[in-house]
């Protein structure tokens, strides 16, 4: 099946700890994205990548880091600098970076702080 | 700044009736709009999209209407089913790239059996 796989489904972070969320896609899409979703709010863009080995900050990149070493993979690290990390994190991909590209989403990772 | 919003945060509909979910946008330069469906604990699922050079587009049981004069977008679901219960939100592309999607907060649709 083609799609976007996020893991884990649930993740818990201790104080001062960095955690990494996995996102893999087998759709052969060039563009990948990370969004944060908080209750009652719209999705907010953390980072995006339109091509391998290149990525750009989104609206709320502080406290997060990413890498794009392979076309299929776009992991997100939530660092200890992110003081309010509890949220639902969504990874998405698109065929390209054009204005009318449809974004396809993974099933999300719920991150909570212990 | 300009943003996408919704008229109704919650909507309850009887099974079999038609549902209408509304979305107001304020950026007159937006060129592309998408509706997503999100079930609890899951990622958003693409429903239908529309470009600004159109005013109506139909899919299977869904229709999107775009009124650029009043900057209004709506999603119509025909013969609403229990499986349609979810949060629906619209997104508008305010720029030149797919990373410039602005998402609304969503409307929760509850279908009464």
Boltz contact constraints between the chains, C-beta under 6 A:
constraints:
  - contact:
      token1: [A, 42]
      token2: [B, 103]
      max_distance: 6.0
  - contact:
      token1: [A, 42]
      token2: [B, 104]
      max_distance: 6.0
  - contact:
      token1: [A, 42]
      token2: [B, 105]
      max_distance: 6.0
  - contact:
      token1: [A, 43]
      token2: [B, 103]
      max_distance: 6.0
  - contact:
      token1: [A, 48]
      token2: [B, 99]
      max_distance: 6.0
  - contact:
      token1: [A, 90]
      token2: [B, 43]
      max_distance: 6.0
  - contact:
      token1: [A, 94]
      token2: [B, 98]
      max_distance: 6.0
  - contact:
      token1: [A, 97]
      token2: [B, 97]
      max_distance: 6.0
  - contact:
      token1: [A, 97]
      token2: [B, 98]
      max_distance: 6.0
  - contact:
      token1: [A, 99]
      token2: [B, 31]
      max_distance: 6.0
  - contact:
      token1: [A, 99]
      token2: [B, 32]
      max_distance: 6.0
  - contact:
      token1: [A, 99]
      token2: [B, 93]
      max_distance: 6.0
  - contact:
      token1: [A, 99]
      token2: [B, 96]
      max_distance: 6.0
  - contact:
      token1: [A, 100]
      token2: [B, 32]
      max_distance: 6.0
  - contact:
      token1: [A, 101]
      token2: [B, 98]
      max_distance: 6.0
  - contact:
      token1: [A, 102]
      token2: [B, 46]
      max_distance: 6.0
  - contact:
      token1: [A, 105]
      token2: [B, 43]
      max_distance: 6.0
  - contact:
      token1: [A, 105]
      token2: [B, 44]
      max_distance: 6.0
  - contact:
      token1: [A, 106]
      token2: [B, 43]
      max_distance: 6.0
  - contact:
      token1: [A, 107]
      token2: [B, 42]
      max_distance: 6.0
  - contact:
      token1: [A, 107]
      token2: [B, 43]
      max_distance: 6.0
  - contact:
      token1: [A, 108]
      token2: [B, 43]
      max_distance: 6.0
